[in-house]
């Protein structure tokens, strides 16, 4: 009996290496961020994103665990950039109104 290697059937890579869930505009890192932030299970992710199948979600999570270091760096970079933008924007008009 011979075995054939398989790949992540629901994951596509952009030219710059960013992983997306095939058939969607969602990055694998975005889905992982929701797991990290909210502790959501695959079933809850499916409830929150009904346009994604459980197969797509599980494939994305498997891809994450196999590429954890790369995706963790991508998430950390996104958080740094968000914080830089937040700091550059200063306080919102709403928060100044209520201060």
PyMOL commands that set and color helices and strands:
alter all, ss='L'
color gray80, all
select helices_A, chain A and resi 28-38+42-48+54-66+68-89+93-97
alter helices_A, ss='H'
color red, helices_A
select strands_A, chain A and resi 11-13+19-21
alter strands_A, ss='S'
color yellow, strands_A
deselect
rebuild
show_as cartoon
